[in-house]
């Protein structure tokens, strides 16, 4: 019984921006985890922020949320 595997990226252009942004995000996440394991400190502690301010945390969360919404809407408008 043959098994076929379908890759969703094969139907798109292999050099599209969303593919490269996804790859960059995966590499960045792996690097952040590696740095945390190697140093024994959290990522923010390596930058000198031992206890981040609530306003900084809120601003980062808002920025990530807005960028996520922008990329989702841009991706949906292409289809």
N, CA, C and O atoms as a MOPAC input file, in Angstrom:
PM7 MOZYME 1SCF
protein

 N      0.84500 1    -1.17800 1     0.00000 1
 C      0.00000 1     0.00000 1     0.00000 1
 C      0.89400 1     1.24600 1     0.00000 1
 O      1.58800 1     1.48900 1     0.98800 1
 N      0.89900 1     2.03600 1    -1.06700 1
 C      1.76700 1     3.21600 1    -1.12300 1
 C      1.25100 1     4.34400 1    -0.22500 1
 O      0.04900 1     4.53600 1    -0.04300 1
 N      2.21000 1     5.06700 1     0.31700 1
 C      1.90200 1     6.21000 1     1.17100 1
 C      2.45000 1     7.45600 1     0.48100 1
 O      3.61300 1     7.49100 1     0.07900 1
 N      1.61800 1     8.46200 1     0.34900 1
 C      2.09500 1     9.70500 1    -0.25200 1
 C      2.09900 1    10.80300 1     0.80200 1
 O      1.18700 1    10.90200 1     1.62400 1
 N      3.12700 1    11.61200 1     0.76200 1
 C      3.26600 1    12.73600 1     1.68500 1
 C      3.20700 1    14.00300 1     0.86400 1
 O      3.95900 1    14.16900 1    -0.09700 1
 N      2.31800 1    14.89100 1     1.24100 1
 C      2.14400 1    16.14100 1     0.51200 1
 C      2.70500 1    17.28700 1     1.32800 1
 O      2.37200 1    17.43700 1     2.50400 1
 N      3.53300 1    18.07900 1     0.72800 1
 C      4.11300 1    19.24400 1     1.38100 1
 C      3.37600 1    20.48600 1     0.89900 1
 O      3.27700 1    20.72900 1    -0.30300 1
 N      2.86600 1    21.26300 1     1.83300 1
 C      2.11000 1    22.46000 1     1.46500 1
 C      3.01200 1    23.51800 1     0.83600 1
 O      2.54300 1    24.32600 1     0.03500 1
 N      4.27800 1    23.52600 1     1.17900 1
 C      5.17100 1    24.54000 1     0.63800 1
 C      5.53600 1    24.27000 1    -0.81200 1
 O      5.99700 1    25.16700 1    -1.51600 1
 N      5.33100 1    23.04200 1    -1.25800 1
 C      5.70000 1    22.74600 1    -2.63500 1
 C      4.74900 1    23.40700 1    -3.63000 1
 O      5.09200 1    23.54700 1    -4.80400 1
 N      3.56500 1    23.81400 1    -3.18500 1
 C      2.62600 1    24.46000 1    -4.08300 1
 C      2.91100 1    25.95800 1    -4.20100 1
 O      2.38800 1    26.62400 1    -5.09400 1
 N      3.73200 1    26.47700 1    -3.31000 1
 C      4.05500 1    27.90900 1    -3.33200 1
 C      5.46200 1    28.09900 1    -3.87600 1
 O      6.19600 1    27.13800 1    -4.10500 1
 N      5.80900 1    29.33600 1    -4.07200 1
 C      7.18000 1    29.66600 1    -4.43700 1
 C      8.06800 1    29.39200 1    -3.22600 1
 O      7.75900 1    29.85000 1    -2.12600 1
 N      9.14800 1    28.66600 1    -3.40400 1
 C     10.01000 1    28.27400 1    -2.29400 1
 C     10.74000 1    29.43600 1    -1.64500 1
 O     11.25900 1    29.28200 1    -0.53900 1
 N     10.79800 1    30.58500 1    -2.28400 1
 C     11.52100 1    31.72700 1    -1.73400 1
 C     10.59300 1    32.79600 1    -1.17400 1
 O     11.00600 1    33.94500 1    -1.02000 1
 N      9.35700 1    32.44400 1    -0.86900 1
 C      8.42500 1    33.45900 1    -0.40100 1
 C      8.80500 1    33.94000 1     1.00300 1
 O      9.46400 1    33.23000 1     1.76200 1
 N      8.38300 1    35.13500 1     1.31900 1
 C      8.77400 1    35.78900 1     2.56300 1
 C      8.26700 1    35.03100 1     3.78400 1
 O      8.99400 1    34.92300 1     4.77100 1
 N      7.05500 1    34.50800 1     3.75100 1
 C      6.52100 1    33.83700 1     4.93100 1
 C      7.28800 1    32.56000 1     5.26000 1
 O      7.40100 1    32.19700 1     6.43000 1
 N      7.80800 1    31.88400 1     4.26200 1
 C      8.61200 1    30.68700 1     4.51500 1
 C      9.90400 1    31.07800 1     5.21100 1
 O     10.30900 1    30.43800 1     6.18200 1
 N     10.55300 1    32.12600 1     4.72100 1
 C     11.81900 1    32.54900 1     5.32200 1
 C     11.62800 1    33.14400 1     6.70500 1
 O     12.47900 1    32.95500 1     7.57500 1
 N     10.52700 1    33.86200 1     6.93000 1
 C     10.26300 1    34.38400 1     8.27200 1
 C     10.00800 1    33.25400 1     9.25800 1
 O     10.44500 1    33.32000 1    10.40700 1
 N      9.31700 1    32.23500 1     8.82300 1
 C      9.08800 1    31.07900 1     9.68100 1
 C     10.38300 1    30.37000 1    10.03300 1
 O     10.59800 1    29.97900 1    11.18000 1
 N     11.24100 1    30.20800 1     9.04000 1
 C     12.54000 1    29.57400 1     9.29400 1
 C     13.38300 1    30.41300 1    10.24200 1
 O     14.02900 1    29.87400 1    11.14100 1
 N     13.38200 1    31.72000 1    10.05000 1
 C     14.13700 1    32.61400 1    10.92200 1
 C     13.61100 1    32.56700 1    12.35000 1
 O     14.39000 1    32.60500 1    13.30300 1
 N     12.30000 1    32.48500 1    12.50100 1
 C     11.71100 1    32.39000 1    13.84200 1
 C     12.11900 1    31.09300 1    14.53300 1
 O     12.41000 1    31.08300 1    15.72900 1
 N     12.13700 1    30.00400 1    13.77400 1
 C     12.54400 1    28.72200 1    14.36900 1
 C     14.00800 1    28.75000 1    14.80300 1
 O     14.34700 1    28.24500 1    15.87300 1
 N     14.87000 1    29.33500 1    13.98200 1
 C     16.28700 1    29.42600 1    14.34200 1
 C     16.46100 1    30.33900 1    15.56400 1
 O     17.23800 1    30.02700 1    16.46600 1
 N     15.74400 1    31.45700 1    15.59000 1
 C     15.83000 1    32.36700 1    16.73000 1
 C     15.37100 1    31.71700 1    18.02700 1
 O     15.97800 1    31.92500 1    19.07800 1
 N     14.30800 1    30.93500 1    17.95600 1
 C     13.82000 1    30.23800 1    19.14200 1
 C     14.84500 1    29.22200 1    19.62400 1
 O     15.10200 1    29.11700 1    20.82300 1
 N     15.43100 1    28.47300 1    18.69200 1
 C     16.44500 1    27.48200 1    19.06400 1
 C     17.67000 1    28.14900 1    19.68800 1
 O     18.24100 1    27.62700 1    20.64500 1
 N     18.07200 1    29.29800 1    19.15100 1
 C     19.21500 1    30.02500 1    19.70800 1
 C     18.89200 1    30.54100 1    21.10700 1
 O     19.73700 1    30.47800 1    21.99900 1
 N     17.68000 1    31.04800 1    21.30500 1
 C     17.29800 1    31.55000 1    22.62800 1
 C     17.30600 1    30.43300 1    23.66600 1
 O     17.78000 1    30.63500 1    24.78300 1
 N     16.79300 1    29.27600 1    23.31700 1
 C     16.79900 1    28.14400 1    24.24500 1
 C     18.22600 1    27.68800 1    24.52800 1
 O     18.56200 1    27.36200 1    25.66600 1
 N     19.06500 1    27.66400 1    23.49000 1
 C     20.46000 1    27.25800 1    23.66800 1
 C     21.20600 1    28.21600 1    24.59200 1
 O     21.98500 1    27.77700 1    25.43900 1
 N     20.97600 1    29.52300 1    24.43800 1
 C     21.61700 1    30.51200 1    25.30000 1
 C     21.14800 1    30.35000 1    26.73700 1
 O     21.95200 1    30.45700 1    27.66300 1
 N     19.86300 1    30.09500 1    26.93900 1
 C     19.35300 1    29.90100 1    28.29400 1
 C     19.96600 1    28.67300 1    28.94100 1
 O     20.31300 1    28.70600 1    30.12200 1
 N     20.10500 1    27.59700 1    28.19200 1
 C     20.69900 1    26.37500 1    28.74800 1
 C     22.18100 1    26.58700 1    29.04200 1
 O     22.67300 1    26.15400 1    30.08300 1
 N     22.89400 1    27.24800 1    28.13600 1
 C     24.33300 1    27.43700 1    28.29300 1
 C     24.67400 1    28.36200 1    29.45200 1
 O     25.64400 1    28.11700 1    30.16900 1
 N     23.89200 1    29.42100 1    29.64700 1
 C     24.22700 1    30.39300 1    30.68700 1
 C     23.53100 1    30.10600 1    32.01000 1
 O     23.98700 1    30.56800 1    33.05500 1
 N     22.45200 1    29.36500 1    31.98500 1
 C     21.71300 1    29.10100 1    33.21300 1
 C     20.83600 1    30.26500 1    33.62400 1
 O     20.27500 1    30.26100 1    34.72000 1
 N     20.71000 1    31.25900 1    32.76400 1
 C     19.87600 1    32.42900 1    33.03600 1
 C     18.78100 1    32.51300 1    31.98400 1
 O     18.89400 1    31.94400 1    30.89900 1
 N     17.73500 1    33.22600 1    32.32400 1
 C     16.69300 1    33.48300 1    31.35300 1
 C     17.17300 1    34.47200 1    30.30800 1
 O     18.18300 1    35.15000 1    30.49900 1
 N     16.44800 1    34.55100 1    29.20900 1
 C     16.87100 1    35.41900 1    28.11800 1
 C     16.90700 1    36.88300 1    28.54400 1
 O     17.83900 1    37.60500 1    28.18700 1
 N     15.91200 1    37.32900 1    29.29800 1
 C     15.89900 1    38.72200 1    29.75000 1
 C     16.99700 1    38.99500 1    30.77000 1
 O     17.52500 1    40.10600 1    30.81800 1
 N     17.35000 1    38.01000 1    31.58300 1
 C     18.42700 1    38.19400 1    32.55000 1
 C     19.76400 1    38.41000 1    31.85200 1
 O     20.62200 1    39.12200 1    32.37200 1
 N     19.95100 1    37.81000 1    30.69200 1
 C     21.18600 1    38.01800 1    29.93900 1
 C     21.30100 1    39.44500 1    29.42300 1
 O     22.40900 1    39.92000 1    29.17100 1
 N     20.18800 1    40.12900 1    29.26400 1
 C     20.19800 1    41.52800 1    28.84300 1
 C     20.17600 1    42.48500 1    30.01700 1
 O     20.12000 1    43.69800 1    29.81500 1
 N     20.21900 1    41.97200 1    31.24600 1
 C     20.26400 1    42.81600 1    32.43000 1
 C     18.91200 1    43.13000 1    33.03900 1
 O     18.83300 1    43.93300 1    33.96900 1
 N     17.85900 1    42.52800 1    32.54800 1
 C     16.53300 1    42.75100 1    33.11400 1
 C     16.17000 1    41.56000 1    33.99800 1
 O     15.70500 1    40.52700 1    33.51500 1
 N     16.39400 1    41.72600 1    35.31200 1
 C     16.10800 1    40.60900 1    36.20900 1
 C     14.62200 1    40.47500 1    36.47300 1
 O     14.09500 1    39.36600 1    36.56800 1
 N     13.96000 1    41.59300 1    36.59000 1
 C     12.50000 1    41.55400 1    36.73900 1
 C     11.92300 1    42.61200 1    35.79700 1
 O     11.95100 1    43.80200 1    36.10900 1
 N     11.40200 1    42.18400 1    34.65100 1
 C     10.92000 1    43.15800 1    33.67000 1
 C      9.72600 1    43.95200 1    34.20500 1
 O      8.87800 1    43.42800 1    34.92700 1
 N      9.68900 1    45.18900 1    33.84100 1
 C      8.58700 1    46.04600 1    34.25700 1
 C      7.29900 1    45.59100 1    33.58500 1
 O      7.32900 1    45.12700 1    32.44500 1
 N      6.18200 1    45.71700 1    34.26500 1
 C      4.91600 1    45.32600 1    33.63800 1
 C      4.62500 1    46.10400 1    32.35800 1
 O      4.02100 1    45.56700 1    31.42900 1
 N      5.04800 1    47.35800 1    32.30400 1
 C      4.79200 1    48.13800 1    31.09100 1
 C      5.61900 1    47.62400 1    29.91700 1
 O      5.15400 1    47.63200 1    28.77700 1
 N      6.84700 1    47.17600 1    30.19500 1
 C      7.68900 1    46.61300 1    29.13200 1
 C      7.08000 1    45.30900 1    28.62700 1
 O      7.01800 1    45.06800 1    27.42200 1
 N      6.63100 1    44.47300 1    29.55900 1
 C      5.99900 1    43.21200 1    29.17800 1
 C      4.73200 1    43.47400 1    28.36600 1
 O      4.46800 1    42.77500 1    27.38800 1
 N      3.95900 1    44.46500 1    28.75900 1
 C      2.74000 1    44.80200 1    28.03800 1
 C      3.05600 1    45.33000 1    26.63900 1
 O      2.37100 1    44.99400 1    25.67300 1
 N      4.08800 1    46.15100 1    26.53700 1
 C      4.46800 1    46.70100 1    25.23400 1
 C      4.96000 1    45.60300 1    24.28500 1
 O      4.61700 1    45.60200 1    23.10300 1
 N      5.75000 1    44.68500 1    24.79900 1
 C      6.24100 1    43.58100 1    23.96000 1
 C      5.08400 1    42.69900 1    23.52300 1
 O      5.02900 1    42.27800 1    22.36700 1
 N      4.15900 1    42.41300 1    24.43200 1
 C      2.99500 1    41.60000 1    24.09800 1
 C      2.13600 1    42.29100 1    23.04300 1
 O      1.66500 1    41.64600 1    22.10600 1
 N      1.93200 1    43.58200 1    23.18800 1
 C      1.13800 1    44.32600 1    22.20600 1
 C      1.82500 1    44.33600 1    20.84400 1
 O      1.16500 1    44.17300 1    19.81800 1
 N      3.13400 1    44.52300 1    20.82400 1
 C      3.87800 1    44.52700 1    19.56300 1
 C      3.78400 1    43.17700 1    18.85900 1
 O      3.55200 1    43.11500 1    17.65200 1
 N      3.96300 1    42.10700 1    19.61000 1
 C      3.86200 1    40.76700 1    19.01800 1
 C      2.44500 1    40.52200 1    18.50600 1
 O      2.27000 1    39.94600 1    17.43200 1
 N      1.44000 1    40.94800 1    19.25500 1
 C      0.05500 1    40.76700 1    18.82300 1
 C     -0.26300 1    41.52600 1    17.54600 1
 O     -0.90300 1    40.99000 1    16.64200 1
 N      0.17900 1    42.76200 1    17.47200 1
 C     -0.08000 1    43.57400 1    16.27700 1
 C      0.63800 1    42.99100 1    15.06100 1
 O      0.05300 1    42.89400 1    13.98200 1
 N      1.89800 1    42.60500 1    15.23200 1
 C      2.63600 1    42.01700 1    14.11100 1
 C      2.01300 1    40.70200 1    13.66100 1
 O      1.96000 1    40.41900 1    12.46400 1
 N      1.54300 1    39.90200 1    14.60500 1
 C      0.87400 1    38.65300 1    14.25300 1
 C     -0.37900 1    38.92800 1    13.43800 1
 O     -0.61700 1    38.27000 1    12.42500 1
 N     -1.17900 1    39.89100 1    13.86800 1
 C     -2.40000 1    40.23200 1    13.13800 1
 C     -2.07800 1    40.74100 1    11.73900 1
 O     -2.76600 1    40.39100 1    10.78100 1
 N     -1.04700 1    41.55800 1    11.61200 1
 C     -0.66500 1    42.08400 1    10.29900 1
 C     -0.26400 1    40.95700 1     9.36600 1
 O     -0.69700 1    40.92100 1     8.21500 1
 N      0.56300 1    40.03200 1     9.85200 1
 C      1.00400 1    38.92500 1     8.99600 1
 C     -0.14900 1    38.00000 1     8.63900 1
 O     -0.19600 1    37.48400 1     7.52300 1
 N     -1.08100 1    37.78000 1     9.56300 1
 C     -2.23700 1    36.92700 1     9.27400 1
 C     -3.10300 1    37.56800 1     8.20300 1
 O     -3.52900 1    36.89800 1     7.26300 1
 N     -3.36600 1    38.86900 1     8.34100 1
 C     -4.22000 1    39.53400 1     7.35500 1
 C     -3.53100 1    39.63300 1     5.99400 1
 O     -4.19700 1    39.51500 1     4.96600 1
 N     -2.22500 1    39.84300 1     5.96400 1
 C     -1.50200 1    39.87600 1     4.69800 1
 C     -1.52000 1    38.51500 1     4.02200 1
 O     -1.67800 1    38.41300 1     2.80500 1
 N     -1.35600 1    37.48000 1     4.82000 1
 C     -1.38400 1    36.12800 1     4.26600 1
 C     -2.76300 1    35.78000 1     3.72600 1
 O     -2.87300 1    35.14200 1     2.67900 1
 N     -3.80300 1    36.18500 1     4.41800 1
 C     -5.16600 1    35.88300 1     3.98400 1
 C     -5.54400 1    36.66700 1     2.72800 1
 O     -6.32900 1    36.18400 1     1.91300 1
 N     -4.99900 1    37.86100 1     2.56600 1
 C     -5.34700 1    38.66300 1     1.40600 1
 C     -4.69000 1    38.13800 1     0.12400 1
 O     -5.14700 1    38.46800 1    -0.97100 1
 N     -3.63700 1    37.33500 1     0.23300 1
 C     -2.97400 1    36.78200 1    -0.94100 1
 C     -3.76900 1    35.65400 1    -1.56000 1
 O     -3.63300 1    35.38200 1    -2.75300 1
 N     -4.60100 1    34.99100 1    -0.76600 1
 C     -5.34300 1    33.82500 1    -1.26900 1
 C     -6.62100 1    34.22100 1    -1.93900 1
 O     -7.36000 1    33.36000 1    -2.41600 1

